[in-house]
Amino acid sequence: MNTATRSPPARMRALRTLSLVLAFTAAVGLIFGTAGFTALEADRGVNVTVVDDEDAYLGYNETTTQTSTTHNNTTTVTATVEAEYRNRLTEDLTLTVTAEANGHSTEETLEIPRGEARSVEISRTCSPDEVIVFTFDATGSGSHLSVSLERRHEVHCSS
């Protein structure tokens, strides 16, 4: 008896070819990767509005006053700078302010609720025509933010 070898039907050949193609594709994917993203960079638009200190999120306004006193024909001037900080942020703020003038400094911690203002002032005596430099360095934080602000003022003492 002679056994004849039969070739597989056409449907089986197509299925075998498809299986081989899929196996080859999977092997290539394992070897070379799937061409997925390893990094992504996106540009985002940012709008920045510059406003004066008085209108900023941490508002700042300073007031300078001078008073003169004369004693025994000697005039002494007291220069005072008051710095007001206004909280326009969305939460309460704890602000530490270091005020300095001619080597004299003071540090205050201000609790500023949202929408309110607190002030720090520093005074120094000087002679007429003397210049005093006042600096205010403020750093603060809320529950989700931090801010800092440094301002410098020159005061020309006059009688």
N, CA, C and O atoms as a GROMACS GRO file, in nm:
protein
  636
    1MET      N    1   0.079  -0.115   0.000
    1MET     CA    2   0.000   0.000   0.000
    1MET      C    3   0.085   0.124   0.000
    1MET      O    4   0.180   0.139   0.077
    2ASN      N    5   0.051   0.204  -0.081
    2ASN     CA    6   0.128   0.325  -0.100
    2ASN      C    7   0.054   0.439  -0.029
    2ASN      O    8  -0.063   0.468  -0.056
    3THR      N    9   0.128   0.504   0.063
    3THR     CA   10   0.066   0.618   0.131
    3THR      C   11   0.113   0.744   0.061
    3THR      O   12   0.232   0.772   0.051
    4ALA      N   13   0.022   0.813   0.015
    4ALA     CA   14   0.054   0.937  -0.055
    4ALA      C   15   0.054   1.052   0.046
    4ALA      O   16  -0.033   1.061   0.134
    5THR      N   17   0.149   1.134   0.032
    5THR     CA   18   0.151   1.253   0.119
    5THR      C   19   0.066   1.360   0.055
    5THR      O   20   0.080   1.395  -0.062
    6ARG      N   21  -0.020   1.407   0.136
    6ARG     CA   22  -0.108   1.512   0.086
    6ARG      C   23  -0.060   1.646   0.136
    6ARG      O   24  -0.012   1.657   0.249
    7SER      N   25  -0.070   1.747   0.056
    7SER     CA   26  -0.036   1.882   0.100
    7SER      C   27  -0.156   1.938   0.177
    7SER      O   28  -0.271   1.906   0.147
    8PRO      N   29  -0.126   2.022   0.277
    8PRO     CA   30  -0.236   2.077   0.356
    8PRO      C   31  -0.326   2.163   0.269
    8PRO      O   32  -0.282   2.220   0.169
    9PRO      N   33  -0.450   2.171   0.307
    9PRO     CA   34  -0.541   2.252   0.229
    9PRO      C   35  -0.498   2.400   0.230
    9PRO      O   36  -0.416   2.439   0.314
   10ALA      N   37  -0.549   2.478   0.143
   10ALA     CA   38  -0.512   2.619   0.129
   10ALA      C   39  -0.544   2.698   0.255
   10ALA      O   40  -0.471   2.790   0.291
   11ARG      N   41  -0.651   2.663   0.321
   11ARG     CA   42  -0.689   2.735   0.442
   11ARG      C   43  -0.583   2.716   0.551
   11ARG      O   44  -0.552   2.810   0.623
   12MET      N   45  -0.529   2.597   0.563
   12MET     CA   46  -0.427   2.570   0.663
   12MET      C   47  -0.296   2.641   0.629
   12MET      O   48  -0.226   2.687   0.718
   13ARG      N   49  -0.264   2.650   0.501
   13ARG     CA   50  -0.144   2.723   0.460
   13ARG      C   51  -0.155   2.870   0.496
   13ARG      O   52  -0.058   2.929   0.543
   14ALA      N   53  -0.270   2.931   0.475
   14ALA     CA   54  -0.290   3.073   0.508
   14ALA      C   55  -0.279   3.095   0.658
   14ALA      O   56  -0.220   3.193   0.703
   15LEU      N   57  -0.336   3.003   0.736
   15LEU     CA   58  -0.331   3.016   0.882
   15LEU      C   59  -0.187   3.000   0.932
   15LEU      O   60  -0.145   3.071   1.023
   16ARG      N   61  -0.112   2.905   0.872
   16ARG     CA   62   0.028   2.886   0.910
   16ARG      C   63   0.111   3.009   0.873
   16ARG      O   64   0.198   3.050   0.950
   17THR      N   65   0.086   3.067   0.757
   17THR     CA   66   0.160   3.187   0.715
   17THR      C   67   0.130   3.304   0.808
   17THR      O   68   0.220   3.378   0.847
   18LEU      N   69   0.003   3.321   0.844
   18LEU     CA   70  -0.035   3.429   0.935
   18LEU      C   71   0.030   3.410   1.072
   18LEU      O   72   0.076   3.506   1.133
   19SER      N   73   0.034   3.286   1.120
   19SER     CA   74   0.096   3.256   1.249
   19SER      C   75   0.245   3.289   1.245
   19SER      O   76   0.298   3.346   1.340
   20LEU      N   77   0.312   3.253   1.138
   20LEU     CA   78   0.455   3.283   1.126
   20LEU      C   79   0.481   3.433   1.120
   20LEU      O   80   0.576   3.482   1.181
   21VAL      N   81   0.396   3.506   1.048
   21VAL     CA   82   0.412   3.653   1.040
   21VAL      C   83   0.393   3.716   1.177
   21VAL      O   84   0.471   3.802   1.217
   22LEU      N   85   0.290   3.674   1.251
   22LEU     CA   86   0.265   3.729   1.385
   22LEU      C   87   0.378   3.694   1.481
   22LEU      O   88   0.418   3.777   1.562
   23ALA      N   89   0.430   3.571   1.473
   23ALA     CA   90   0.542   3.531   1.558
   23ALA      C   91   0.666   3.614   1.526
   23ALA      O   92   0.737   3.657   1.617
   24PHE      N   93   0.691   3.635   1.397
   24PHE     CA   94   0.805   3.717   1.357
   24PHE      C   95   0.790   3.862   1.408
   24PHE      O   96   0.886   3.920   1.458
   25THR      N   97   0.669   3.919   1.396
   25THR     CA   98   0.643   4.057   1.442
   25THR      C   99   0.663   4.067   1.593
   25THR      O  100   0.721   4.164   1.640
   26ALA      N  101   0.616   3.968   1.669
   26ALA     CA  102   0.633   3.969   1.814
   26ALA      C  103   0.780   3.960   1.850
   26ALA      O  104   0.825   4.029   1.942
   27ALA      N  105   0.856   3.877   1.781
   27ALA     CA  106   0.999   3.863   1.809
   27ALA      C  107   1.073   3.993   1.779
   27ALA      O  108   1.159   4.034   1.857
   28VAL      N  109   1.041   4.058   1.669
   28VAL     CA  110   1.103   4.186   1.635
   28VAL      C  111   1.068   4.290   1.740
   28VAL      O  112   1.154   4.369   1.779
   29GLY      N  113   0.942   4.293   1.788
   29GLY     CA  114   0.899   4.386   1.892
   29GLY      C  115   0.973   4.365   2.022
   29GLY      O  116   1.007   4.462   2.091
   30LEU      N  117   0.999   4.240   2.058
   30LEU     CA  118   1.073   4.211   2.180
   30LEU      C  119   1.220   4.252   2.168
   30LEU      O  120   1.280   4.298   2.264
   31ILE      N  121   1.275   4.233   2.052
   31ILE     CA  122   1.417   4.264   2.033
   31ILE      C  123   1.441   4.415   2.023
   31ILE      O  124   1.532   4.467   2.087
   32PHE      N  125   1.361   4.485   1.945
   32PHE     CA  126   1.386   4.626   1.918
   32PHE      C  127   1.297   4.721   1.997
   32PHE      O  128   1.316   4.842   1.989
   33GLY      N  129   1.204   4.673   2.072
   33GLY     CA  130   1.115   4.761   2.148
   33GLY      C  131   0.991   4.794   2.067
   33GLY      O  132   0.979   4.759   1.950
   34THR      N  133   0.900   4.863   2.133
   34THR     CA  134   0.771   4.889   2.070
   34THR      C  135   0.759   5.030   2.016
   34THR      O  136   0.651   5.071   1.974
   35ALA      N  137   0.868   5.105   2.016
   35ALA     CA  138   0.869   5.244   1.969
   35ALA      C  139   0.778   5.331   2.053
   35ALA      O  140   0.720   5.428   2.003
   36GLY      N  141   0.765   5.298   2.183
   36GLY     CA  142   0.686   5.380   2.275
   36GLY      C  143   0.766   5.503   2.317
   36GLY      O  144   0.886   5.511   2.291
   37PHE      N  145   0.699   5.597   2.381
   37PHE     CA  146   0.765   5.719   2.424
   37PHE      C  147   0.842   5.696   2.553
   37PHE      O  148   0.791   5.635   2.646
   38THR      N  149   0.965   5.744   2.558
   38THR     CA  150   1.040   5.742   2.683
   38THR      C  151   1.047   5.880   2.744
   38THR      O  152   1.080   5.894   2.862
   39ALA      N  153   1.018   5.983   2.666
   39ALA     CA  154   1.017   6.119   2.717
   39ALA      C  155   0.922   6.201   2.632
   39ALA      O  156   0.900   6.173   2.514
   40LEU      N  157   0.866   6.304   2.695
   40LEU     CA  158   0.774   6.391   2.624
   40LEU      C  159   0.802   6.533   2.668
   40LEU      O  160   0.817   6.559   2.787
   41GLU      N  161   0.808   6.624   2.576
   41GLU     CA  162   0.829   6.764   2.607
   41GLU      C  163   0.717   6.842   2.542
   41GLU      O  164   0.686   6.825   2.424
   42ALA      N  165   0.655   6.931   2.623
   42ALA     CA  166   0.544   7.010   2.571
   42ALA      C  167   0.565   7.155   2.609
   42ALA      O  168   0.605   7.186   2.721
   43ASP      N  169   0.538   7.242   2.516
   43ASP     CA  170   0.544   7.386   2.545
   43ASP      C  171   0.408   7.431   2.594
   43ASP      O  172   0.304   7.394   2.540
   44ARG      N  173   0.412   7.512   2.699
   44ARG     CA  174   0.288   7.568   2.752
   44ARG      C  175   0.299   7.719   2.750
   44ARG      O  176   0.406   7.775   2.776
   45GLY      N  177   0.191   7.783   2.721
   45GLY     CA  178   0.190   7.928   2.722
   45GLY      C  179   0.178   7.980   2.865
   45GLY      O  180   0.100   7.928   2.944
   46VAL      N  181   0.257   8.081   2.897
   46VAL     CA  182   0.252   8.143   3.028
   46VAL      C  183   0.232   8.292   3.009
   46VAL      O  184   0.304   8.355   2.932
   47ASN      N  185   0.135   8.346   3.078
   47ASN     CA  186   0.113   8.490   3.075
   47ASN      C  187   0.161   8.549   3.206
   47ASN      O  188   0.120   8.504   3.313
   48VAL      N  189   0.246   8.648   3.199
   48VAL     CA  190   0.299   8.715   3.317
   48VAL      C  191   0.257   8.861   3.310
   48VAL      O  192   0.281   8.930   3.210
   49THR      N  193   0.196   8.907   3.416
   49THR     CA  194   0.156   9.046   3.424
   49THR      C  195   0.241   9.114   3.530
   49THR      O  196   0.248   9.067   3.643
   50VAL      N  197   0.305   9.224   3.494
   50VAL     CA  198   0.387   9.298   3.588
   50VAL      C  199   0.304   9.413   3.642
   50VAL      O  200   0.246   9.491   3.566
   51VAL      N  201   0.299   9.422   3.775
   51VAL     CA  202   0.222   9.528   3.839
   51VAL      C  203   0.311   9.599   3.939
   51VAL      O  204   0.420   9.551   3.973
   52ASP      N  205   0.266   9.714   3.985
   52ASP     CA  206   0.338   9.787   4.088
   52ASP      C  207   0.333   9.711   4.219
   52ASP      O  208   0.249   9.623   4.237
   53ASP      N  209   0.424   9.745   4.311
   53ASP     CA  210   0.430   9.678   4.441
   53ASP      C  211   0.297   9.683   4.515
   53ASP      O  212   0.259   9.586   4.581
   54GLU      N  213   0.226   9.794   4.506
   54GLU     CA  214   0.101   9.810   4.580
   54GLU      C  215  -0.005   9.710   4.535
   54GLU      O  216  -0.092   9.673   4.614
   55ASP      N  217   0.000   9.666   4.408
   55ASP     CA  218  -0.104   9.580   4.350
   55ASP      C  219  -0.062   9.435   4.336
   55ASP      O  220  -0.138   9.354   4.281
   56ALA      N  221   0.056   9.399   4.384
   56ALA     CA  222   0.108   9.263   4.367
   56ALA      C  223   0.037   9.167   4.462
   56ALA      O  224  -0.035   9.208   4.553
   57TYR      N  225   0.057   9.037   4.438
   57TYR     CA  226  -0.001   8.936   4.528
   57TYR      C  227   0.045   8.959   4.671
   57TYR      O  228  -0.035   8.952   4.765
   58LEU      N  229   0.174   8.987   4.689
   58LEU     CA  230   0.223   9.033   4.818
   58LEU      C  231   0.246   9.182   4.801
   58LEU      O  232   0.352   9.227   4.758
   59GLY      N  233   0.143   9.258   4.834
   59GLY     CA  234   0.149   9.403   4.815
   59GLY      C  235   0.249   9.466   4.910
   59GLY      O  236   0.266   9.421   5.023
   60TYR      N  237   0.315   9.571   4.864
   60TYR     CA  238   0.415   9.640   4.945
   60TYR      C  239   0.399   9.790   4.924
   60TYR      O  240   0.389   9.838   4.812
   61ASN      N  241   0.396   9.862   5.035
   61ASN     CA  242   0.388  10.007   5.029
   61ASN      C  243   0.469  10.061   5.146
   61ASN      O  244   0.455  10.013   5.258
   62GLU      N  245   0.553  10.160   5.120
   62GLU     CA  246   0.633  10.217   5.228
   62GLU      C  247   0.597  10.364   5.248
   62GLU      O  248   0.562  10.435   5.154
   63THR      N  249   0.608  10.405   5.374
   63THR     CA  250   0.584  10.544   5.411
   63THR      C  251   0.704  10.592   5.491
   63THR      O  252   0.748  10.526   5.584
   64THR      N  253   0.758  10.708   5.454
   64THR     CA  254   0.874  10.765   5.522
   64THR      C  255   0.832  10.893   5.593
   64THR      O  256   0.767  10.979   5.535
   65THR      N  257   0.871  10.904   5.718
   65THR     CA  258   0.846  11.027   5.794
   65THR      C  259   0.976  11.070   5.861
   65THR      O  260   1.062  10.988   5.892
   66GLN      N  261   0.988  11.201   5.883
   66GLN     CA  262   1.104  11.256   5.952
   66GLN      C  263   1.056  11.357   6.055
   66GLN      O  264   0.966  11.437   6.028
   67THR      N  265   1.116  11.353   6.173
   67THR     CA  266   1.088  11.454   6.276
   67THR      C  267   1.222  11.512   6.321
   67THR      O  268   1.321  11.440   6.334
   68SER      N  269   1.222  11.642   6.345
   68SER     CA  270   1.344  11.710   6.387
   68SER      C  271   1.328  11.760   6.531
   68SER      O  272   1.221  11.808   6.571
   69THR      N  273   1.435  11.747   6.607
   69THR     CA  274   1.439  11.805   6.742
   69THR      C  275   1.569  11.883   6.755
   69THR      O  276   1.674  11.841   6.706
   70THR      N  277   1.559  11.996   6.821
   70THR     CA  278   1.677  12.079   6.842
   70THR      C  279   1.698  12.092   6.992
   70THR      O  280   1.607  12.128   7.067
   71HIS      N  281   1.820  12.061   7.034
   71HIS     CA  282   1.855  12.071   7.175
   71HIS      C  283   1.996  12.128   7.183
   71HIS      O  284   2.090  12.071   7.128
   72ASN      N  285   2.011  12.240   7.252
   72ASN     CA  286   2.141  12.308   7.264
   72ASN      C  287   2.202  12.338   7.127
   72ASN      O  288   2.320  12.310   7.103
   73ASN      N  289   2.124  12.393   7.039
   73ASN     CA  290   2.166  12.431   6.905
   73ASN      C  291   2.211  12.311   6.819
   73ASN      O  292   2.278  12.330   6.717
   74THR      N  293   2.176  12.190   6.860
   74THR     CA  294   2.207  12.071   6.781
   74THR      C  295   2.076  12.010   6.734
   74THR      O  296   1.987  11.980   6.814
   75THR      N  297   2.066  11.992   6.602
   75THR     CA  298   1.945  11.935   6.545
   75THR      C  299   1.966  11.786   6.518
   75THR      O  300   2.065  11.745   6.456
   76THR      N  301   1.871  11.710   6.565
   76THR     CA  302   1.872  11.566   6.539
   76THR      C  303   1.745  11.531   6.463
   76THR      O  304   1.636  11.578   6.496
   77VAL      N  305   1.761  11.448   6.362
   77VAL     CA  306   1.648  11.406   6.280
   77VAL      C  307   1.624  11.257   6.307
   77VAL      O  308   1.717  11.177   6.312
   78THR      N  309   1.498  11.223   6.323
   78THR     CA  310   1.460  11.083   6.333
   78THR      C  311   1.385  11.045   6.206
   78THR      O  312   1.279  11.100   6.176
   79ALA      N  313   1.443  10.951   6.132
   79ALA     CA  314   1.380  10.904   6.009
   79ALA      C  315   1.315  10.769   6.039
   79ALA      O  316   1.377  10.680   6.097
   80THR      N  317   1.191  10.756   5.997
   80THR     CA  318   1.115  10.633   6.019
   80THR      C  319   1.060  10.586   5.885
   80THR      O  320   1.003  10.664   5.809
   81VAL      N  321   1.079  10.458   5.858
   81VAL     CA  322   1.020  10.397   5.738
   81VAL      C  323   0.927  10.286   5.785
   81VAL      O  324   0.967  10.196   5.860
   82GLU      N  325   0.803  10.294   5.740
   82GLU     CA  326   0.704  10.191   5.770
   82GLU      C  327   0.675  10.115   5.642
   82GLU      O  328   0.638  10.173   5.540
   83ALA      N  329   0.692   9.984   5.648
   83ALA     CA  330   0.665   9.898   5.532
   83ALA      C  331   0.536   9.821   5.560
   83ALA      O  332   0.524   9.749   5.659
   84GLU      N  333   0.440   9.838   5.469
   84GLU     CA  334   0.312   9.766   5.482
   84GLU      C  335   0.310   9.653   5.381
   84GLU      O  336   0.339   9.672   5.263
   85TYR      N  337   0.276   9.533   5.428
   85TYR     CA  338   0.264   9.415   5.344
   85TYR      C  339   0.117   9.374   5.340
   85TYR      O  340   0.054   9.354   5.444
   86ARG      N  341   0.062   9.361   5.218
   86ARG     CA  342  -0.078   9.323   5.201
   86ARG      C  343  -0.084   9.187   5.132
   86ARG      O  344  -0.022   9.165   5.029
   87ASN      N  345  -0.162   9.096   5.192
   87ASN     CA  346  -0.175   8.960   5.140
   87ASN      C  347  -0.291   8.954   5.041
   87ASN      O  348  -0.408   8.957   5.081
   88ARG      N  349  -0.258   8.946   4.911
   88ARG     CA  350  -0.360   8.929   4.807
   88ARG      C  351  -0.356   8.787   4.750
   88ARG      O  352  -0.412   8.761   4.643
   89LEU      N  353  -0.292   8.698   4.821
   89LEU     CA  354  -0.283   8.558   4.779
   89LEU      C  355  -0.413   8.486   4.816
   89LEU      O  356  -0.503   8.546   4.875
   90THR      N  357  -0.422   8.360   4.780
   90THR     CA  358  -0.546   8.284   4.802
   90THR      C  359  -0.550   8.216   4.938
   90THR      O  360  -0.645   8.143   4.967
   91GLU      N  361  -0.450   8.236   5.022
   91GLU     CA  362  -0.447   8.173   5.154
   91GLU      C  363  -0.374   8.262   5.253
   91GLU      O  364  -0.308   8.358   5.214
   92ASP      N  365  -0.386   8.229   5.382
   92ASP     CA  366  -0.318   8.304   5.486
   92ASP      C  367  -0.166   8.290   5.469
   92ASP      O  368  -0.118   8.192   5.411
   93LEU      N  369  -0.093   8.389   5.521
   93LEU     CA  370   0.051   8.397   5.496
   93LEU      C  371   0.124   8.424   5.627
   93LEU      O  372   0.081   8.508   5.707
   94THR      N  373   0.234   8.354   5.649
   94THR     CA  374   0.325   8.383   5.759
   94THR      C  375   0.449   8.446   5.697
   94THR      O  376   0.518   8.383   5.617
   95LEU      N  377   0.476   8.571   5.734
   95LEU     CA  378   0.583   8.648   5.670
   95LEU      C  379   0.686   8.687   5.776
   95LEU      O  380   0.650   8.743   5.880
   96THR      N  381   0.812   8.659   5.749
   96THR     CA  382   0.922   8.702   5.837
   96THR      C  383   0.992   8.817   5.768
   96THR      O  384   1.042   8.804   5.656
   97VAL      N  385   0.996   8.932   5.836
   97VAL     CA  386   1.053   9.054   5.779
   97VAL      C  387   1.175   9.094   5.861
   97VAL      O  388   1.167   9.109   5.983
   98THR      N  389   1.288   9.111   5.793
   98THR     CA  390   1.408   9.165   5.856
   98THR      C  391   1.427   9.306   5.803
   98THR      O  392   1.448   9.327   5.683
   99ALA      N  393   1.420   9.403   5.894
   99ALA     CA  394   1.439   9.544   5.857
   99ALA      C  395   1.574   9.588   5.910
   99ALA      O  396   1.608   9.560   6.025
  100GLU      N  397   1.651   9.658   5.826
  100GLU     CA  398   1.786   9.699   5.864
  100GLU      C  399   1.810   9.842   5.820
  100GLU      O  400   1.770   9.883   5.711
  101ALA      N  401   1.879   9.918   5.907
  101ALA     CA  402   1.919  10.055   5.874
  101ALA      C  403   2.046  10.088   5.949
  101ALA      O  404   2.050  10.082   6.072
  102ASN      N  405   2.151  10.123   5.875
  102ASN     CA  406   2.280  10.162   5.932
  102ASN      C  407   2.329  10.067   6.040
  102ASN      O  408   2.371  10.112   6.148
  103GLY      N  409   2.325   9.938   6.014
  103GLY     CA  410   2.377   9.840   6.108
  103GLY      C  411   2.280   9.797   6.216
  103GLY      O  412   2.309   9.702   6.289
  104HIS      N  413   2.170   9.863   6.230
  104HIS     CA  414   2.068   9.824   6.328
  104HIS      C  415   1.960   9.744   6.257
  104HIS      O  416   1.907   9.788   6.155
  105SER      N  417   1.928   9.626   6.311
  105SER     CA  418   1.826   9.546   6.244
  105SER      C  419   1.725   9.493   6.345
  105SER      O  420   1.751   9.481   6.464
  106THR      N  421   1.610   9.461   6.292
  106THR     CA  422   1.503   9.401   6.370
  106THR      C  423   1.435   9.298   6.283
  106THR      O  424   1.430   9.311   6.161
  107GLU      N  425   1.382   9.194   6.347
  107GLU     CA  426   1.313   9.089   6.273
  107GLU      C  427   1.176   9.067   6.337
  107GLU      O  428   1.165   9.055   6.459
  108GLU      N  429   1.075   9.060   6.254
  108GLU     CA  430   0.940   9.038   6.301
  108GLU      C  431   0.874   8.931   6.215
  108GLU      O  432   0.898   8.921   6.095
  109THR      N  433   0.790   8.851   6.279
  109THR     CA  434   0.709   8.753   6.208
  109THR      C  435   0.565   8.802   6.209
  109THR      O  436   0.508   8.828   6.315
  110LEU      N  437   0.508   8.814   6.090
  110LEU     CA  438   0.373   8.865   6.074
  110LEU      C  439   0.280   8.754   6.026
  110LEU      O  440   0.312   8.685   5.930
  111GLU      N  441   0.168   8.738   6.091
  111GLU     CA  442   0.063   8.649   6.043
  111GLU      C  443  -0.036   8.738   5.968
  111GLU      O  444  -0.101   8.823   6.028
  112ILE      N  445  -0.046   8.718   5.837
  112ILE     CA  446  -0.130   8.805   5.754
  112ILE      C  447  -0.241   8.722   5.692
  112ILE      O  448  -0.216   8.646   5.598
  113PRO      N  449  -0.364   8.733   5.743
  113PRO     CA  450  -0.475   8.661   5.681
  113PRO      C  451  -0.499   8.711   5.538
  113PRO      O  452  -0.461   8.823   5.503
  114ARG      N  453  -0.560   8.628   5.460
  114ARG     CA  454  -0.591   8.663   5.320
  114ARG      C  455  -0.672   8.792   5.316
  114ARG      O  456  -0.773   8.805   5.385
  115GLY      N  457  -0.626   8.887   5.233
  115GLY     CA  458  -0.697   9.013   5.214
  115GLY      C  459  -0.663   9.121   5.314
  115GLY      O  460  -0.714   9.232   5.304
  116GLU      N  461  -0.576   9.092   5.412
  116GLU     CA  462  -0.542   9.191   5.514
  116GLU      C  463  -0.397   9.236   5.500
  116GLU      O  464  -0.321   9.182   5.420
  117ALA      N  465  -0.361   9.338   5.580
  117ALA     CA  466  -0.226   9.395   5.574
  117ALA      C  467  -0.169   9.405   5.714
  117ALA      O  468  -0.242   9.419   5.812
  118ARG      N  469  -0.036   9.399   5.722
  118ARG     CA  470   0.038   9.419   5.846
  118ARG      C  471   0.160   9.504   5.813
  118ARG      O  472   0.208   9.506   5.700
  119SER      N  473   0.212   9.577   5.916
  119SER     CA  474   0.323   9.669   5.894
  119SER      C  475   0.440   9.640   5.986
  119SER      O  476   0.425   9.585   6.095
  120VAL      N  477   0.558   9.681   5.938
  120VAL     CA  478   0.682   9.678   6.014
  120VAL      C  479   0.744   9.816   6.000
  120VAL      O  480   0.745   9.873   5.891
  121GLU      N  481   0.796   9.871   6.111
  121GLU     CA  482   0.861  10.001   6.099
  121GLU      C  483   0.994   9.999   6.171
  121GLU      O  484   1.014   9.926   6.268
  122ILE      N  485   1.085  10.082   6.122
  122ILE     CA  486   1.216  10.096   6.180
  122ILE      C  487   1.254  10.245   6.176
  122ILE      O  488   1.227  10.314   6.077
  123SER      N  489   1.316  10.292   6.285
  123SER     CA  490   1.354  10.434   6.296
  123SER      C  491   1.502  10.443   6.327
  123SER      O  492   1.558  10.358   6.396
  124ARG      N  493   1.564  10.547   6.275
  124ARG     CA  494   1.704  10.576   6.303
  124ARG      C  495   1.720  10.727   6.315
  124ARG      O  496   1.652  10.803   6.246
  125THR      N  497   1.812  10.769   6.404
  125THR     CA  498   1.842  10.911   6.415
  125THR      C  499   1.959  10.942   6.323
  125THR      O  500   2.044  10.857   6.296
  126CYS      N  501   1.959  11.065   6.276
  126CYS     CA  502   2.064  11.106   6.184
  126CYS      C  503   2.084  11.256   6.192
  126CYS      O  504   2.003  11.328   6.251
  127SER      N  505   2.190  11.300   6.134
  127SER     CA  506   2.219  11.443   6.126
  127SER      C  507   2.159  11.498   5.998
  127SER      O  508   2.139  11.423   5.902
  128PRO      N  509   2.129  11.628   5.995
  128PRO     CA  510   2.082  11.684   5.869
  128PRO      C  511   2.182  11.659   5.757
  128PRO      O  512   2.303  11.665   5.777
  129ASP      N  513   2.131  11.630   5.640
  129ASP     CA  514   2.207  11.599   5.518
  129ASP      C  515   2.272  11.461   5.520
  129ASP      O  516   2.347  11.429   5.427
  130GLU      N  517   2.247  11.380   5.620
  130GLU     CA  518   2.297  11.242   5.622
  130GLU      C  519   2.200  11.155   5.542
  130GLU      O  520   2.081  11.183   5.534
  131VAL      N  521   2.253  11.048   5.483
  131VAL     CA  522   2.171  10.954   5.407
  131VAL      C  523   2.170  10.821   5.482
  131VAL      O  524   2.274  10.767   5.518
  132ILE      N  525   2.050  10.769   5.506
  132ILE     CA  526   2.035  10.640   5.571
  132ILE      C  527   1.973  10.544   5.470
  132ILE      O  528   1.878  10.579   5.399
  133VAL      N  529   2.026  10.423   5.463
  133VAL     CA  530   1.973  10.321   5.375
  133VAL      C  531   1.892  10.222   5.460
  133VAL      O  532   1.945  10.161   5.553
  134PHE      N  533   1.766  10.208   5.428
  134PHE     CA  534   1.676  10.114   5.494
  134PHE      C  535   1.653   9.996   5.398
  134PHE      O  536   1.625  10.016   5.280
  135THR      N  537   1.665   9.873   5.450
  135THR     CA  538   1.634   9.756   5.368
  135THR      C  539   1.530   9.671   5.442
  135THR      O  540   1.532   9.657   5.564
  136PHE      N  541   1.440   9.616   5.363
  136PHE     CA  542   1.336   9.527   5.414
  136PHE      C  543   1.344   9.398   5.333
  136PHE      O  544   1.324   9.397   5.212
  137ASP      N  545   1.373   9.289   5.403
  137ASP     CA  546   1.384   9.158   5.340
  137ASP      C  547   1.275   9.069   5.398
  137ASP      O  548   1.277   9.038   5.517
  138ALA      N  549   1.180   9.029   5.315
  138ALA     CA  550   1.065   8.951   5.362
  138ALA      C  551   1.060   8.816   5.292
  138ALA      O  552   1.073   8.809   5.170
  139THR      N  553   1.043   8.711   5.370
  139THR     CA  554   1.021   8.577   5.316
  139THR      C  555   0.902   8.518   5.389
  139THR      O  556   0.888   8.532   5.511
  140GLY      N  557   0.817   8.452   5.314
  140GLY     CA  558   0.698   8.398   5.377
  140GLY      C  559   0.649   8.273   5.310
  140GLY      O  560   0.696   8.234   5.202
  141SER      N  561   0.552   8.209   5.376
  141SER     CA  562   0.494   8.089   5.319
  141SER      C  563   0.352   8.071   5.369
  141SER      O  564   0.313   8.121   5.474
  142GLY      N  565   0.278   7.998   5.288
  142GLY     CA  566   0.144   7.954   5.324
  142GLY      C  567   0.144   7.803   5.316
  142GLY      O  568   0.251   7.741   5.317
  143SER      N  569   0.028   7.742   5.309
  143SER     CA  570   0.025   7.596   5.304
  143SER      C  571   0.071   7.540   5.170
  143SER      O  572   0.118   7.427   5.164
  144HIS      N  573   0.058   7.618   5.061
  144HIS     CA  574   0.095   7.568   4.928
  144HIS      C  575   0.181   7.667   4.849
  144HIS      O  576   0.193   7.653   4.727
  145LEU      N  577   0.243   7.765   4.916
  145LEU     CA  578   0.317   7.864   4.841
  145LEU      C  579   0.428   7.922   4.926
  145LEU      O  580   0.432   7.906   5.048
  146SER      N  581   0.518   7.992   4.858
  146SER     CA  582   0.622   8.069   4.927
  146SER      C  583   0.646   8.196   4.848
  146SER      O  584   0.632   8.199   4.725
  147VAL      N  585   0.683   8.302   4.920
  147VAL     CA  586   0.707   8.432   4.857
  147VAL      C  587   0.831   8.494   4.920
  147VAL      O  588   0.869   8.461   5.032
  148SER      N  589   0.892   8.585   4.846
  148SER     CA  590   1.002   8.664   4.901
  148SER      C  591   1.002   8.799   4.832
  148SER      O  592   0.963   8.813   4.717
  149LEU      N  593   1.049   8.898   4.907
  149LEU     CA  594   1.050   9.034   4.855
  149LEU      C  595   1.158   9.111   4.929
  149LEU      O  596   1.166   9.106   5.052
  150GLU      N  597   1.242   9.181   4.855
  150GLU     CA  598   1.345   9.265   4.917
  150GLU      C  599   1.335   9.405   4.858
  150GLU      O  600   1.331   9.422   4.736
  151ARG      N  601   1.330   9.504   4.944
  151ARG     CA  602   1.324   9.643   4.899
  151ARG      C  603   1.426   9.726   4.976
  151ARG      O  604   1.456   9.697   5.092
  152ARG      N  605   1.478   9.829   4.909
  152ARG     CA  606   1.582   9.917   4.964
  152ARG      C  607   1.536  10.061   4.945
  152ARG      O  608   1.488  10.099   4.838
  153HIS      N  609   1.553  10.142   5.052
  153HIS     CA  610   1.512  10.284   5.046
  153HIS      C  611   1.625  10.370   5.100
  153HIS      O  612   1.685  10.340   5.204
  154GLU      N  613   1.654  10.477   5.030
  154GLU     CA  614   1.749  10.578   5.080
  154GLU      C  615   1.670  10.697   5.130
  154GLU      O  616   1.582  10.749   5.062
  155VAL      N  617   1.702  10.738   5.252
  155VAL     CA  618   1.635  10.853   5.312
  155VAL      C  619   1.739  10.960   5.334
  155VAL      O  620   1.840  10.938   5.400
  156HIS      N  621   1.714  11.079   5.278
  156HIS     CA  622   1.801  11.194   5.295
  156HIS      C  623   1.745  11.274   5.412
  156HIS      O  624   1.639  11.336   5.402
  157CYS      N  625   1.818  11.273   5.524
  157CYS     CA  626   1.772  11.342   5.643
  157CYS      C  627   1.781  11.493   5.622
  157CYS      O  628   1.881  11.545   5.574
  158SER      N  629   1.674  11.561   5.658
  158SER     CA  630   1.674  11.706   5.647
  158SER      C  631   1.605  11.762   5.769
  158SER      O  632   1.514  11.700   5.825
  159SER      N  633   1.647  11.881   5.809
  159SER     CA  634   1.587  11.941   5.929
  159SER      C  635   1.462  12.017   5.895
  159SER      O  636   1.398  12.074   5.984
   0.00000   0.00000   0.00000
